[in-house]
Amino acid sequence: MQRTRSISVWFFIGVLVLIYGVLILGAGLYGMNDAVERVVLGRLHVDIWWGVLLILIGAFYTYAFRPNK
């Protein structure tokens, strides 16, 4: 009898968070010079920081719960 190995749902969540992080970071880099002065804390570039944080979290979950470890 063969034993099938299931893939953890946390792996897919890590992949999704990683994709969202890349998209948010890309949008932040694309709009880096646009509307900086119109927003009160626009010079902090929160979307870039948030994208980097999501990429780190997503990479951790994707690595920690990868199917073939």
C-alpha positions in Angstrom: 0.0 0.0 0.0 1.4 3.4 -1.0 1.3 6.3 1.4 0.5 9.6 -0.1 2.0 12.7 1.3 -0.3 15.7 1.7 0.8 19.3 1.2 0.3 21.6 4.1 -2.1 24.5 3.7 0.6 26.8 5.2 2.7 26.2 2.1 0.0 27.7 -0.1 -0.5 30.6 2.3 3.2 31.3 2.2 3.1 31.3 -1.6 0.1 33.7 -1.6 1.8 36.0 0.9 5.0 36.0 -1.1 3.1 36.9 -4.3 1.2 39.7 -2.5 4.5 41.0 -1.2 6.1 41.1 -4.6 3.0 42.9 -6.0 2.9 45.4 -3.2 6.6 46.1 -3.4 6.4 46.5 -7.2 3.5 48.9 -6.8 5.5 50.8 -4.2 8.6 51.1 -6.3 6.5 52.1 -9.4 4.8 54.9 -7.6 7.7 55.9 -5.5 7.8 59.5 -6.8 4.1 59.9 -7.3 1.9 61.6 -4.7 4.6 61.8 -2.0 3.7 65.3 -1.1 0.0 64.8 -1.1 -0.1 62.2 1.7 1.0 63.2 5.2 3.4 60.3 5.8 4.1 59.7 2.1 7.8 60.0 2.6 7.9 56.8 4.7 7.0 54.7 1.7 4.9 52.2 3.8 4.0 50.1 0.7 7.7 49.3 0.1 8.3 48.3 3.8 5.0 46.3 3.8 6.0 44.5 0.6 9.4 43.6 2.0 7.8 42.3 5.2 5.3 40.2 3.3 8.1 38.8 1.1 10.1 37.8 4.2 7.1 36.2 5.9 6.0 34.4 2.7 9.5 33.1 2.0 9.7 31.8 5.5 6.4 29.9 5.3 7.1 28.6 1.8 10.5 27.3 3.0 9.3 26.0 6.3 6.4 24.1 4.9 7.7 23.0 1.5 6.4 19.7 0.3 9.7 17.9 -0.3 11.7 18.6 2.7 
